[in-house]
Amino acid sequence: MKTMHKMVMGLAVFSVAGLVHADAARPYVGVTYGINTEVDADKLAANCGTGGVTCSDLGNADDAWQFYGGYPIRPNIALEGGYTNLVYVAKAKDSGGRQAEQKTDGIALNLVGRKALSGKTNVYGKVGAYLWNSETKSTVGNAEDSGTSPTVGLGLEYGINDKWTVRGGWDRFFSVGKDNALITGGAASTLKEDIDTLSIGLNYNF
């Protein structure tokens, strides 16, 4: 897993550092909407799948959305920051009636590099940090944690006209949460997990 993290981080850093042919950029604001991938079911509750306990509603993917703004520091590189809500990143319900749901939101700060593929299409890569707050509410109690985690992303942008751009991409938020299970030792916690998000949205260019 650590090797995969290094490979993904290296790819994103290479993408940001090596993009050198994008058109002259302008400040922009944008919004995206997407889904989170499912988390590892074995991590959701300490007794899920063991001791005859069966679990349901595990790791359901849920909505994710972002509001952000970007400011170019070079023609092909921008600083981007905004609010990212991952909504439900983990859910668990076992046969004993225990339930838990974990929500996460926060501020993402990224360095974004772009390279033109055609007159209207850019590929982009980004790398940065996610300042997150994660809260679990469950039938065995509540838990709340916060922290800062690395984040990377890759995607495509297509210019509809001079003002509007469609964006579609992938983001990974590394190690969001604190512990190895959502419910452990009869108490709630925040599950530490890598979260992948696929999204589509619009940018408005000033």
URQUIVEN-V552738 format. One record per helix or strand of 2 or more residues. SS is the DSSP state (2 for helix, 1 for strand). FROM is the first residue (numbers start at 1). TO is the last residue. If there is no record, write none. Layout:
<<SS FROM TO> <SS FROM TO>>
//
This chain:
<<2 2 18> <1 28 36> <2 41 43> <1 55 56> <1 63 74> <1 77 94> <1 99 116> <1 121 138> <1 141 159> <1 164 176> <1 183 184> <1 187 188> <1 193 205>>
//
